[in-house]
Amino acid sequence: MCGIVGYIGNKNASQVLIEGLKKLEYRGYDSAGIAIIDGDDILVRKCKGALKFLEQKIADETIKGSVGIGHTRWATHGEPSDTNSHPHASMDGSISIVHNGIIENYATIKAQLQAQGSVFLSQTDTEVVVHLIDKIYKEEKDIFKAVLKVLHMVEGSYALGVICKDYPDRVICCRKESPLVIGLGKDENFIASDVPALLEHTRDVYYLGEKELAVLYTDHVDLFNFEGEKIIKEPSHVEWDMDAATKCGYEHFMIKEIHEQPKGLLDTMRPRIVHDKNGKPTDVYFEENKMDDSWKKARRVVITACGTAYHAGVVAKYAFEKIARMQVDVDVASEFRYRNPILDKDDIFIVISQSGETADTLSALRLAKKEGLKVVAITNCVGSTVSREADDVIYTLAGPEIAVASTKAYTTQLLCLYLLAIKAGKLRGTLRDEEATKLLTELELIPSKVQEILDGKEVIQKFASKQFNKDKIFYIGRQFDSATAMESALKLKEVSYMHSESFPAGELKHGPIALLDPKTLVVAIASNPDLYDKIGSNMVEVRARAATVLVITQDDSGAFTGKTDEIFKIPTCSDTLASLLTVIPAQLFAYYCAIQRGYDPDKPRNLAKSVTVE
């Protein structure tokens, strides 16, 4: 959701904060603001809209302070407005805070504070926290004790950054169920919601743990638990390339990250595939994931995730059942824990989350752990809550993904799931060695085949230029391709705001066909030669209703000649692995439609990169 930054050091804090917020704007762009300790006062500047409007607002000001906090907002409580923007301040302006998350008991606390004379200016839940800190501070006369006490009074999820004009030598921060990273510099220290905001300054970080609090000074950082007890932990070193968090000449992060998929797949694959002395791939090895006897005796695999990660889970269902012959159930995480799920202690529980901080996914993980299941996490973020709480973790090595719409994180998730299915099949004896070698050999060719698709992107670009004004877009496919259809439809609606839906191809005539007309585009995904006749029949039905048809396929036989308006051919590969390729043209189509319609694909309206609230 929202993005938080903080700085203490010897540099101009406003410049550091603004640059950090630019790296986090994907987390929310309803408003932005900064608070700086400037002499004896805290100077707050904030406004509705994208960060550029804040920059314009302060362009003619000289803000000299070297201690401050900043925020970019994704609105939850209170509409986007100047008043509802963060940071929020106490009535006398002596304390200022930024917040990511939701305070669930804010209404009760607000009523109590109002009865005691507190005056609220905004509609946000966050303002409750700063007034509460102020009240306790006046009693305790110590800002650290006041913050600590308040943490036991508020309920919900939060990452907080706090400054107080009476303590100009420190920044206080804490987290509960919302991410926060502390960057460790030389004579300067930082806080941020995500690593990209820190890469320009440092690679050494503390990943603040659940219910942990930190006090940042210029020359050191003190860490505490919520009981106020000091804790010691070793810093982590971030290996991400700085270029991964910049556009590097691309117009948008989304198209840059689409083009980064060959590298992301290669980086994710290389450490995991084992070769024999002749260079032939023979096995899969996860350094960070113990593939032990629990996989041999597992009754089934349960996968839960949200959004794009859920679609990766649907592909994985087909992969595990086909490759490892394991029963798989896939659940949307937001539904999972509310339906009293039937779980067995021998089940393998897999959670997938790009950020590792998705609230619904974390709740599902914790339920599975409570029931005694082995939990495996697939995430792109080292040190994330998901990675810490799972029994085992598999990291996608995609590098920072800045665009809100996930692309390279999705394909690297798929790759990890395919590798996991192959390893499970070998362990359980359901996949012969020669079959495993064949699949691994094909997987090693996938990055170059993705590059081949990207090299031919002009076909998709041209097609998008003719189809971006369609009223309805339907994606259809069968088996693996039906899962890709789901992800393809999501990408299009996320960035272009075009109405798009997905259906298993056979379901088209069970209702959706009634919606077909000349203003409809149907995108058929067809990677399995055994099903070409079936999907071809679906295309004929669609064209008979005057709709336009695009097919994404690896067919070389002419199976779809005369049945479609446009064919985009992907390189030939096993239909088992084709989901790694068929999604690429769909990502490109979504991007180019957004551009044609005049929208910024990096910042789709109403969306945020990481959903850390329910």
C-alpha positions as CSV (number, residue, x, y, z in Angstrom):
1,M,0.0,0.0,0.0
2,C,1.5,3.3,1.0
3,G,5.2,4.1,0.8
4,I,7.2,5.4,3.8
5,V,10.7,7.0,3.8
6,G,12.7,8.5,6.6
7,Y,16.2,10.1,6.9
8,I,18.6,11.3,9.5
9,G,22.1,12.4,8.7
10,N,23.9,15.5,7.4
11,K,22.3,15.9,3.9
12,N,19.3,18.0,3.0
13,A,16.5,15.7,4.2
14,S,13.9,17.0,1.8
15,Q,15.9,16.0,-1.3
16,V,16.7,12.6,0.1
17,L,13.0,12.0,1.0
18,I,11.7,13.2,-2.4
19,E,14.1,10.9,-4.2
20,G,13.2,8.0,-2.0
21,L,9.5,8.6,-2.6
22,K,10.1,8.5,-6.3
23,K,11.3,4.9,-5.9
24,L,8.2,4.0,-3.9
25,E,5.5,5.8,-5.8
26,Y,4.3,2.5,-7.2
27,R,3.0,1.8,-3.6
28,G,0.4,4.6,-4.0
29,Y,0.0,7.9,-5.7
30,D,-3.1,9.5,-4.3
31,S,-1.0,12.1,-2.4
32,A,2.5,12.7,-1.1
33,G,4.1,14.7,1.7
34,I,7.2,15.3,3.8
35,A,7.8,16.5,7.4
36,I,11.2,18.0,8.2
37,I,12.6,19.1,11.6
38,D,13.7,22.6,10.6
39,G,15.2,24.5,13.5
40,D,12.8,24.5,16.4
41,D,9.8,23.4,14.4
42,I,8.5,20.6,12.1
43,L,7.8,21.8,8.7
44,V,5.0,19.8,6.9
45,R,4.4,20.0,3.2
46,K,1.9,17.7,1.5
47,C,-0.7,17.7,-1.3
48,K,-3.1,15.6,-3.2
49,G,-2.0,13.8,-6.4
50,A,1.2,12.4,-7.8
51,L,4.6,13.2,-6.2
52,K,5.4,15.7,-9.0
53,F,2.7,18.1,-7.5
54,L,4.5,18.1,-4.2
55,E,7.8,18.8,-5.9
56,Q,6.2,21.8,-7.6
57,K,4.7,23.0,-4.3
58,I,8.1,23.1,-2.6
59,A,10.2,24.1,-5.6
60,D,10.7,27.7,-4.5
61,E,11.3,26.9,-0.8
62,T,14.5,26.4,1.0
63,I,14.1,23.6,3.5
64,K,17.3,23.1,5.5
65,G,16.6,20.3,7.9
66,S,18.5,17.0,7.9
67,V,15.9,14.9,9.8
68,G,12.6,14.0,8.3
69,I,9.9,11.5,7.1
70,G,8.0,11.2,3.9
71,H,4.9,9.4,2.5
72,T,3.2,8.5,-0.7
73,R,-0.4,7.4,-0.2
74,W,-2.8,4.8,-1.4
75,A,-6.0,5.9,0.2
76,T,-8.0,3.6,2.6
77,H,-9.7,5.8,5.2
78,G,-10.6,9.2,3.7
79,E,-10.6,10.3,0.1
80,P,-7.5,11.6,-1.6
81,S,-7.1,15.2,-0.5
82,D,-4.6,17.7,0.8
83,T,-6.0,17.3,4.3
84,N,-6.0,13.5,4.3
85,S,-2.4,13.4,3.0
86,H,0.4,12.3,5.2
87,P,2.4,13.3,7.3
88,H,-0.1,14.0,10.0
89,A,0.8,16.2,13.0
90,S,-0.2,16.7,16.6
91,M,-2.3,19.8,17.4
92,D,0.7,21.8,18.5
93,G,2.8,20.6,15.6
94,S,5.5,19.0,17.8
95,I,5.1,15.5,16.6
96,S,4.6,14.2,13.0
97,I,4.0,10.7,11.7
98,V,3.7,8.7,8.5
99,H,1.8,5.4,8.4
100,N,1.3,2.4,6.1
101,G,-1.6,0.1,7.1
102,I,-4.9,0.2,8.8
103,I,-5.8,1.0,12.4
104,E,-8.8,-1.1,13.1
105,N,-9.9,0.4,16.4
106,Y,-9.4,4.0,15.3
107,A,-13.1,5.0,15.6
108,T,-13.1,4.0,19.3
109,I,-9.9,5.8,20.0
110,K,-10.9,8.9,18.0
111,A,-14.1,9.2,20.1
112,Q,-12.2,9.0,23.3
113,L,-9.6,11.6,22.2
114,Q,-12.3,13.9,20.9
115,A,-14.0,13.7,24.3
116,Q,-10.7,14.8,25.8
117,G,-10.4,17.8,23.5
118,S,-8.4,16.5,20.5
119,V,-9.4,18.2,17.3
120,F,-9.2,16.1,14.1
121,L,-8.6,17.7,10.7
122,S,-8.7,14.6,8.5
123,Q,-10.8,11.5,7.8
124,T,-7.8,9.2,8.2
125,D,-7.2,6.5,10.8
126,T,-3.6,7.7,10.9
127,E,-4.4,11.0,12.6
128,V,-5.7,9.0,15.6
129,V,-2.2,7.6,16.2
130,V,-0.4,11.0,16.2
131,H,-2.9,12.5,18.6
132,L,-2.6,9.4,20.9
133,I,1.2,9.6,20.8
134,D,0.9,13.3,21.7
135,K,-1.4,12.6,24.6
136,I,0.9,9.9,26.1
137,Y,4.0,12.0,25.4
138,K,2.6,14.8,27.6
139,E,2.2,12.3,30.3
140,E,5.5,10.3,29.9
141,K,7.7,13.2,28.9
142,D,9.6,10.7,26.7
143,I,8.9,10.2,23.0
144,F,10.2,6.6,22.9
145,K,8.1,5.5,25.9
146,A,5.1,7.3,24.4
147,V,5.4,5.5,21.0
148,L,6.0,2.2,22.8
149,K,2.9,2.6,24.9
150,V,0.7,3.5,21.9
151,L,1.8,0.4,20.1
152,H,-0.1,-1.6,22.7
153,M,-3.2,0.5,22.4
154,V,-3.8,0.4,18.6
155,E,-5.0,-2.6,16.7
156,G,-4.4,-3.5,13.1
157,S,-1.5,-3.4,10.7
158,Y,1.0,-0.6,10.6
159,A,4.4,0.6,9.7
160,L,5.1,4.0,11.4
161,G,7.7,6.7,11.1
162,V,7.7,9.3,13.9
163,I,9.6,12.5,14.5
164,C,9.4,14.9,17.4
165,K,10.8,18.5,17.5
166,D,11.9,17.9,21.1
167,Y,14.1,15.1,19.9
168,P,15.8,16.4,16.8
169,D,18.5,13.7,17.0
170,R,16.4,10.7,16.1
171,V,13.7,9.1,14.0
172,I,11.5,6.4,15.5
173,C,9.9,3.6,13.4
174,C,8.1,0.4,14.0
175,R,6.1,-2.3,12.2
176,K,3.3,-4.8,12.7
177,E,2.1,-6.7,9.6
178,S,3.4,-4.0,7.3
179,P,6.9,-3.9,5.8
180,L,9.7,-1.6,6.8
181,V,13.4,-1.7,6.0
182,I,16.2,0.3,7.7
183,G,19.1,1.4,5.6
184,L,22.5,1.7,7.3
185,G,24.8,4.4,5.9
186,K,27.9,6.2,7.1
187,D,26.9,9.0,9.5
188,E,23.3,8.7,8.1
189,N,20.5,6.2,8.3
190,F,17.3,5.6,6.5
191,I,13.9,4.0,6.6
192,A,11.8,2.8,3.7
193,S,8.8,0.6,2.9
194,D,10.9,-1.2,0.3
195,V,14.5,-1.7,-0.7
196,P,14.5,0.3,-4.0
197,A,14.3,3.6,-2.1
198,L,17.6,2.7,-0.3
199,L,19.7,1.4,-3.1
200,E,21.1,4.8,-4.1
201,H,22.5,5.2,-0.6
202,T,23.3,1.8,0.9
203,R,23.1,-1.9,0.4
204,D,23.3,-2.8,4.2
205,V,19.9,-3.1,5.8
206,Y,17.9,-4.3,8.7
207,Y,14.6,-5.9,7.8
208,L,12.5,-4.8,10.7
209,G,10.8,-7.9,12.1
210,E,7.2,-8.3,13.3
211,K,6.5,-6.2,16.3
212,E,9.9,-4.6,16.3
213,L,10.8,-1.0,16.8
214,A,13.9,1.0,15.9
215,V,15.4,4.4,16.9
216,L,17.6,5.9,14.2
217,Y,20.4,8.3,15.1
218,T,23.0,9.8,12.8
219,D,25.7,7.3,13.8
220,H,23.8,4.2,14.9
221,V,20.5,2.4,15.1
222,D,19.0,0.8,18.2
223,L,16.5,-2.1,17.8
224,F,13.8,-3.1,20.3
225,N,10.9,-5.5,20.6
226,F,7.4,-4.2,21.6
227,E,8.2,-4.8,25.2
228,G,11.0,-2.2,25.0
229,E,13.8,-4.8,25.3
230,K,16.8,-4.1,23.1
231,I,17.5,-6.8,20.5
232,I,20.6,-7.5,18.4
233,K,20.5,-8.7,14.8
234,E,23.0,-8.8,11.9
235,P,22.4,-6.6,9.0
236,S,21.6,-8.0,5.5
237,H,23.4,-7.0,2.3
238,V,21.2,-6.3,-0.7
239,E,22.6,-7.7,-4.0
240,W,20.2,-5.9,-6.3
241,D,21.7,-3.9,-9.1
242,M,20.9,-0.2,-8.9
243,D,20.0,-0.2,-12.6
244,A,17.1,-2.6,-11.7
245,A,15.4,0.2,-9.9
246,T,15.7,2.8,-12.7
247,K,14.1,3.0,-16.2
248,C,17.5,2.8,-18.0
249,G,16.1,4.6,-21.1
250,Y,12.8,2.8,-21.3
251,E,9.7,4.9,-21.3
252,H,8.1,3.0,-18.5
253,F,9.1,0.5,-15.8
254,M,6.5,-2.0,-17.2
255,I,8.0,-2.3,-20.6
256,K,11.5,-2.4,-19.0
257,E,10.5,-5.2,-16.7
258,I,8.8,-7.1,-19.6
259,H,12.2,-6.9,-21.4
260,E,14.1,-8.0,-18.2
261,Q,12.3,-11.4,-18.2
262,P,15.0,-13.4,-20.0
263,K,17.6,-12.2,-17.5
264,G,15.2,-12.8,-14.5
265,L,14.4,-16.3,-15.7
266,L,18.1,-17.1,-16.3
267,D,19.1,-15.7,-12.9
268,T,16.4,-17.6,-11.1
269,M,17.2,-20.9,-13.0
270,R,21.0,-21.0,-12.9
271,P,21.5,-21.8,-9.1
272,R,18.7,-24.4,-9.1
273,I,19.5,-26.8,-12.0
274,V,22.1,-29.5,-11.4
275,H,24.2,-30.8,-14.3
276,D,26.2,-34.0,-14.7
277,K,29.9,-34.0,-15.8
278,N,28.8,-33.8,-19.4
279,G,26.7,-30.7,-18.8
280,K,23.4,-32.5,-19.1
281,P,20.7,-31.2,-16.6
282,T,19.7,-34.0,-14.3
283,D,18.2,-32.6,-11.1
284,V,16.9,-29.6,-9.2
285,Y,18.5,-28.1,-6.1
286,F,17.1,-25.4,-3.8
287,E,19.7,-24.2,-1.4
288,E,17.1,-22.4,0.7
289,N,14.4,-25.0,0.5
290,K,14.7,-28.4,2.1
291,M,13.0,-31.0,-0.1
292,D,12.8,-33.6,2.6
293,D,10.7,-36.7,3.3
294,S,7.6,-34.5,3.9
295,W,7.3,-34.2,0.1
296,K,7.4,-38.0,-0.3
297,K,4.5,-38.6,2.1
298,A,2.5,-35.5,1.3
299,R,-1.2,-36.3,0.5
300,R,-1.6,-33.2,-1.6
301,V,-0.3,-29.7,-2.3
302,V,-2.3,-26.6,-1.2
303,I,-1.4,-23.3,-2.9
304,T,-2.8,-19.9,-1.9
305,A,-2.0,-16.5,-3.2
306,C,-3.7,-13.3,-4.5
307,G,-3.9,-11.7,-7.9
308,T,-1.2,-12.5,-10.4
309,A,0.5,-14.8,-7.9
310,Y,-2.8,-16.8,-7.7
311,H,-2.7,-17.2,-11.4
312,A,0.8,-18.6,-11.1
313,G,-0.7,-21.1,-8.6
314,V,-3.3,-22.2,-11.1
315,V,-0.5,-22.9,-13.6
316,A,1.3,-24.8,-10.9
317,K,-1.8,-27.0,-10.3
318,Y,-1.6,-28.3,-13.8
319,A,2.2,-28.6,-13.6
320,F,2.2,-30.6,-10.3
321,E,-0.6,-32.9,-11.4
322,K,1.0,-33.6,-14.8
323,I,4.7,-33.7,-13.8
324,A,4.6,-35.0,-10.2
325,R,1.2,-36.6,-10.2
326,M,0.3,-34.8,-7.0
327,Q,-3.2,-33.6,-6.0
328,V,-3.3,-29.8,-5.9
329,D,-5.8,-27.4,-4.5
330,V,-5.5,-23.7,-5.3
331,D,-7.2,-21.0,-3.2
332,V,-7.5,-17.3,-3.4
333,A,-5.9,-16.2,-0.1
334,S,-8.6,-13.7,0.8
335,E,-11.1,-16.6,0.8
336,F,-9.0,-19.4,2.2
337,R,-9.1,-18.7,6.0
338,Y,-12.8,-17.8,6.0
339,R,-14.1,-21.0,4.7
340,N,-12.9,-23.3,7.5
341,P,-10.6,-25.2,5.1
342,I,-10.0,-28.9,5.4
343,L,-6.3,-29.4,6.0
344,D,-4.1,-32.4,6.8
345,K,-0.8,-32.2,8.6
346,D,0.8,-34.1,5.7
347,D,-0.2,-31.5,3.2
348,I,2.5,-29.2,1.6
349,F,1.3,-25.6,1.9
350,I,2.7,-23.2,-0.7
351,V,2.2,-19.4,-0.5
352,I,3.2,-17.2,-3.4
353,S,3.8,-13.4,-2.9
354,Q,6.0,-11.1,-4.9
355,S,6.4,-8.7,-2.0
356,G,6.2,-11.3,0.7
357,E,4.0,-8.8,2.6
358,T,0.5,-9.5,1.2
359,A,-1.9,-9.4,4.1
360,D,-4.3,-12.1,3.0
361,T,-1.5,-14.4,2.0
362,L,0.2,-14.0,5.4
363,S,-3.1,-14.8,7.2
364,A,-3.4,-18.0,5.2
365,L,0.2,-18.9,5.9
366,R,-0.4,-18.4,9.7
367,L,-3.5,-20.6,9.6
368,A,-1.5,-23.3,7.9
369,K,1.3,-23.1,10.4
370,K,-1.2,-23.2,13.2
371,E,-2.6,-26.5,11.8
372,G,0.9,-28.0,11.7
373,L,1.5,-28.0,7.9
374,K,4.8,-27.5,6.2
375,V,4.8,-24.1,4.6
376,V,6.9,-23.2,1.5
377,A,7.0,-19.6,0.4
378,I,7.9,-18.3,-3.1
379,T,8.7,-14.6,-3.0
380,N,10.9,-12.0,-4.6
381,C,11.9,-10.2,-1.4
382,V,14.6,-11.4,0.9
383,G,13.8,-10.7,4.5
384,S,10.0,-10.2,3.9
385,T,7.5,-11.5,6.4
386,V,6.5,-14.4,4.3
387,S,10.1,-15.5,3.9
388,R,10.7,-15.3,7.7
389,E,7.6,-17.1,8.8
390,A,7.6,-20.0,6.2
391,D,9.4,-23.2,7.0
392,D,11.2,-23.1,3.6
393,V,11.5,-20.3,1.1
394,I,12.3,-20.2,-2.7
395,Y,13.4,-16.8,-3.9
396,T,12.6,-15.6,-7.4
397,L,15.6,-13.7,-8.5
398,A,13.8,-11.2,-10.7
399,G,15.3,-8.1,-9.1
400,P,13.1,-5.1,-8.0
401,E,9.8,-4.9,-9.8
402,I,8.6,-1.3,-9.8
403,A,5.6,-1.3,-12.1
404,V,2.4,-2.0,-10.3
405,A,1.3,-4.6,-12.8
406,S,3.5,-7.7,-12.3
407,T,5.3,-9.2,-15.2
408,K,8.8,-10.5,-14.5
409,A,7.8,-11.6,-11.0
410,Y,5.0,-13.7,-12.5
411,T,7.2,-15.6,-15.0
412,T,9.9,-16.2,-12.4
413,Q,7.3,-17.5,-10.0
414,L,6.1,-19.9,-12.7
415,L,9.7,-21.0,-13.2
416,C,10.2,-21.8,-9.5
417,L,6.9,-23.7,-9.4
418,Y,7.9,-25.8,-12.5
419,L,11.3,-26.6,-10.9
420,L,9.5,-27.5,-7.7
421,A,7.2,-29.8,-9.5
422,I,10.1,-31.5,-11.3
423,K,11.9,-32.0,-8.0
424,A,8.8,-33.3,-6.3
425,G,8.3,-35.8,-9.2
426,K,11.8,-37.1,-8.9
427,L,11.6,-37.4,-5.1
428,R,8.3,-39.3,-5.3
429,G,9.4,-41.5,-8.2
430,T,6.6,-40.3,-10.4
431,L,8.9,-38.6,-12.9
432,R,11.5,-40.7,-14.7
433,D,15.1,-39.4,-14.8
434,E,15.0,-39.1,-18.6
435,E,11.7,-37.1,-18.4
436,A,13.2,-34.8,-15.9
437,T,16.2,-34.2,-18.0
438,K,14.0,-33.5,-21.0
439,L,11.9,-30.9,-19.1
440,L,15.0,-29.3,-17.6
441,T,16.7,-29.1,-21.0
442,E,13.6,-27.3,-22.4
443,L,13.5,-25.0,-19.4
444,E,17.1,-23.9,-20.1
445,L,16.0,-22.7,-23.5
446,I,13.1,-20.7,-22.2
447,P,15.0,-17.4,-21.6
448,S,16.2,-17.3,-25.2
449,K,12.7,-18.1,-26.5
450,V,11.3,-15.2,-24.4
451,Q,13.8,-12.9,-26.0
452,E,12.7,-14.2,-29.4
453,I,9.2,-13.1,-28.6
454,L,10.3,-9.7,-27.4
455,D,12.3,-9.2,-30.6
456,G,9.1,-9.7,-32.6
457,K,7.0,-7.4,-30.4
458,E,6.1,-5.0,-33.3
459,V,3.4,-7.5,-34.4
460,I,1.7,-7.1,-31.1
461,Q,2.3,-3.3,-31.0
462,K,0.7,-3.0,-34.5
463,F,-2.3,-5.2,-33.5
464,A,-2.8,-3.2,-30.3
465,S,-2.9,0.1,-32.3
466,K,-6.0,-1.3,-34.1
467,Q,-7.8,-3.0,-31.2
468,F,-7.3,-0.6,-28.2
469,N,-10.8,0.8,-28.7
470,K,-12.7,-2.5,-28.3
471,D,-15.5,-2.6,-25.8
472,K,-14.9,-6.1,-24.6
473,I,-11.9,-8.4,-24.6
474,F,-12.3,-12.1,-23.8
475,Y,-9.3,-14.4,-23.3
476,I,-9.9,-18.1,-23.8
477,G,-7.7,-21.2,-23.5
478,R,-7.8,-24.8,-22.3
479,Q,-5.8,-26.4,-19.4
480,F,-2.5,-24.6,-18.9
481,D,-3.7,-22.0,-21.4
482,S,-6.9,-21.2,-19.4
483,A,-4.6,-20.2,-16.5
484,T,-2.7,-17.9,-18.8
485,A,-5.9,-16.5,-20.0
486,M,-6.7,-15.4,-16.4
487,E,-3.4,-13.6,-16.0
488,S,-3.7,-12.0,-19.5
489,A,-7.1,-10.6,-18.8
490,L,-5.9,-9.2,-15.4
491,K,-3.0,-7.5,-17.0
492,L,-5.1,-5.8,-19.6
493,K,-7.7,-4.5,-17.2
494,E,-5.0,-3.3,-14.7
495,V,-3.2,-1.0,-17.0
496,S,-5.6,-0.1,-19.9
497,Y,-8.9,-0.1,-18.0
498,M,-10.5,-2.1,-20.8
499,H,-13.2,-4.6,-19.8
500,S,-11.6,-8.0,-20.1
501,E,-12.6,-11.5,-18.8
502,S,-11.2,-15.0,-19.2
503,F,-12.9,-18.3,-19.7
504,P,-11.9,-21.9,-20.2
505,A,-12.6,-22.1,-24.0
506,G,-15.3,-24.7,-23.6
507,E,-17.3,-22.3,-21.3
508,L,-17.6,-19.6,-23.9
509,K,-20.8,-21.0,-25.3
510,H,-22.3,-21.5,-21.8
511,G,-23.3,-17.8,-21.5
512,P,-20.4,-15.4,-22.6
513,I,-21.0,-16.0,-26.3
514,A,-24.2,-13.9,-25.8
515,L,-22.0,-10.9,-25.4
516,L,-20.1,-11.2,-28.7
517,D,-20.5,-8.5,-31.3
518,P,-18.2,-6.5,-33.7
519,K,-16.8,-4.5,-30.7
520,T,-15.5,-7.6,-29.1
521,L,-11.9,-9.0,-29.3
522,V,-11.3,-12.6,-28.4
523,V,-7.8,-13.7,-27.7
524,A,-7.3,-17.5,-27.9
525,I,-4.3,-19.0,-26.3
526,A,-3.4,-22.4,-27.9
527,S,-0.2,-24.1,-27.0
528,N,-1.3,-27.8,-26.9
529,P,-1.5,-29.4,-30.4
530,D,-3.9,-32.1,-29.1
531,L,-6.4,-29.3,-28.5
532,Y,-6.0,-27.2,-31.6
533,D,-9.2,-28.7,-33.2
534,K,-11.2,-27.8,-30.1
535,I,-9.9,-24.3,-29.8
536,G,-10.2,-23.8,-33.6
537,S,-13.9,-24.6,-33.3
538,N,-14.3,-22.0,-30.6
539,M,-12.7,-19.4,-32.9
540,V,-15.1,-20.2,-35.7
541,E,-18.0,-19.7,-33.4
542,V,-16.6,-16.3,-32.3
543,R,-16.0,-15.1,-35.9
544,A,-19.5,-16.2,-36.9
545,R,-20.7,-13.5,-34.4
546,A,-18.5,-10.8,-36.1
547,A,-16.0,-10.6,-33.2
548,T,-12.2,-10.2,-33.9
549,V,-9.9,-13.1,-33.0
550,L,-6.2,-13.2,-32.1
551,V,-4.6,-16.5,-31.5
552,I,-1.3,-16.9,-29.5
553,T,0.1,-20.3,-30.5
554,Q,3.1,-22.4,-31.4
555,D,1.3,-24.0,-34.3
556,D,3.3,-24.5,-37.5
557,S,0.7,-26.7,-39.3
558,G,-1.8,-24.1,-40.3
559,A,-4.4,-25.4,-37.9
560,F,-5.8,-21.9,-37.4
561,T,-5.6,-20.6,-41.0
562,G,-8.9,-18.9,-41.9
563,K,-10.2,-19.1,-38.3
564,T,-8.5,-16.0,-36.9
565,D,-7.8,-12.3,-37.8
566,E,-4.3,-12.4,-36.4
567,I,-1.8,-15.1,-35.4
568,F,1.1,-14.5,-33.1
569,K,3.4,-17.4,-33.1
570,I,5.6,-18.2,-30.1
571,P,8.7,-20.4,-30.4
572,T,8.1,-24.2,-30.2
573,C,8.3,-25.8,-26.8
574,S,6.6,-28.5,-24.7
575,D,3.0,-27.5,-24.0
576,T,3.7,-28.3,-20.4
577,L,6.1,-25.3,-20.2
578,A,4.4,-23.1,-22.7
579,S,2.8,-20.9,-20.0
580,L,6.2,-19.2,-19.7
581,L,5.9,-18.1,-23.3
582,T,2.3,-17.5,-24.1
583,V,1.9,-14.8,-21.4
584,I,4.6,-12.6,-22.9
585,P,2.5,-11.4,-26.0
586,A,-0.4,-10.8,-23.6
587,Q,1.8,-8.6,-21.4
588,L,2.9,-6.6,-24.4
589,F,-0.6,-6.3,-25.7
590,A,-1.7,-4.9,-22.3
591,Y,1.2,-2.4,-22.3
592,Y,0.6,-1.1,-25.8
593,C,-3.2,-0.8,-25.3
594,A,-2.5,1.4,-22.2
595,I,-0.1,3.6,-24.3
596,Q,-2.6,3.9,-27.1
597,R,-5.3,4.9,-24.6
598,G,-3.1,7.6,-23.1
599,Y,-2.6,5.9,-19.7
600,D,0.6,5.5,-17.5
601,P,0.9,1.7,-17.2
602,D,3.3,2.1,-14.2
603,K,0.7,3.8,-12.1
604,P,-2.8,2.3,-12.8
605,R,-5.6,4.1,-11.0
606,N,-6.7,2.8,-7.6
607,L,-4.0,0.1,-7.5
608,A,-0.9,-0.3,-5.4
609,K,2.0,-2.7,-5.7
610,S,1.8,-4.4,-2.4
611,V,-1.5,-5.0,-0.7
612,T,-0.6,-5.0,3.0
613,V,-4.2,-4.5,4.3
614,E,-7.2,-6.8,4.1
